[in-house]
């Protein structure tokens, strides 16, 4: 008896002790593609042991025959659908075993089964209370109930004779109570729909991604309007849309941006899917939403295997050249070879070229001296304010370190930002002049956009995700410019009536070149769409507008890398936000909007199918 009680106590302590460790173990097993196998083996092993002990009566219980199989199967089904992730389904092995130990520990007392159920239920409550203290977990009454269901299986099966058949009825009652109990005790039901309610096309790639590059590419279609042409993609870091015509204008002269806008086609709004550089640019080059590719914190990169648009373009005969402008960015597996030479070198080869140039002139710190402001006609006083001094000298402006409102500093911060835009205009001119000198202007589609925007105290913050450390997607951060200059200046100065997203850009450009890229999923909120018809002037349906990212970007500490922020813009332009933890299996409880929950569920499923993201060896 003492040994049984000791085993039960050790089991409870072990259950509580693993509360904080289980996530780390599960992540390791998942990374090695053995998590589901480990869960299955644990559940089968415990079921086999308990079945043998109880069905043969060697534990002191009366044999229950078929009742054992019915009840355990029912409990497994109830809990399987209660817990969404494999690491949670370890409870299918853990709590029946704990219930068995509790039943042994009680001994031959009257009401033995009930006492054992109460004991294991208290253990489950303690487990959940400890999780509530853990920064990456949360307390959930429904998990307490689910733990009790698992722990009750064995004690109920020990009831003699026909009474054991009451166990299936009790468990069915628990299962039926799940939905109404969630409402009664104030726990929100998951916003994520069941998989069977989703379009099945969302849940699997259209073809095995590892089979793709050459198969995806086609021989360039000579009938395409720009077959065999070059593409020069220029992205300007942190450039707001409202500082570029036709979306707005900077309070300083920007002659090269103005001239390019007059010769280009624009869209109504260009949406970046994230508030900081890496996830936004990975979306642009993969055609996948950040919630799918998952490269949204430091130390991650896109997985090898899935074929991305630039790999399709390379298979069709284009040279791919480009660089991020920052050696710390991890853009492997996106079809971009390591940085080589400069634009003039890339333009020297006559074969078709896709070139990417990323300009960082606008990015903080905004360090223009007063004389530079005066030179540009910005007669603005730069007061000695700590938050302004920080923005002038650092990449990061921790909003929490500067309490209060700073509206009085708006003229100064906006003037400093305008100088950065003027400097970017000069850098843009250098790039366009190099293209002109090469003699390739009449065969090059020039595309100008930005990775994300910037906050200039509109919401009491300065910068973007990597600078404020508490960012959420807002218009100033996710509305960016898009200018497309066709070689013959087609529809120069026109602005299309519909939107485009980062993930739509390459799937829309490649068909203009005569190259068809086979997407990794069907047209959906998870993947970019071919909107080449829109670029050529044909109206198209609206695109879903939703965003996911880290609130602190590349500056996130290890302790905060699990944090995520999502936003959705409805058809009536209403914004919905939610915060959640990527490390928390119940993240969807923080996102009450059903459609946003559906998008996130579909994205997580597709990302798992593509085995992305992966750890980056180049990042800390």
Secondary structure, 3 states (H helix, E strand, C coil): CHHHHHHHHHHHHHHHHCCCCHHHHHHHHHHCCCHHHHHHHHHHHHHHHHHHHHHCCCCCCCCCCHHHHHHHHHHHHHHHHHCCCCCHHHHHHHHHHHHHHHHHHHCCCCCHHHHHHHHHHHHHHHHHHHHHHCCCCCCCHHHHHHHHHHHHHHHHHCCCHHHHHHHHHHHHHHHHHHHHHHHHCCCCCCCCCCHHHCCHHHHCCCCCHHHCHHHHCCCCCCCCCCCCCEEEEEEECCCCHHHCCCCCCCCCCCHHHHHHHHCCEECCCEECCCCCHHHHHHHHHHCECHHHHCCCCCCEECCCCCCCHHHHHHHCCCEEEEECCCCCCCCCCCCCCCCCCCHHHHHHCCCCEEEEEEECCCCCCCCCCHHHHHHCCCCCCCCCCHHHHHHHHCCCCCHHHCCCCCHHHHHHHHHHHHHHHHHHHHHHHHHHHHHHHHCCHHHEEEEEECCCCCEECCCCCEECHHHHCCCCCCHHHHEECEEEECCCCCCCCCECCCCEEHHHHHHHHHHHCCCCCCCCCCCECCECCCCHHHHCCCCCCCCCEEEEECCCHHHCCHHHCCEEEEEEECCCCCEEEEEEECCCCCHHHHCCCHHHHHHHHHHHHHHHHHCCCEECCCCC
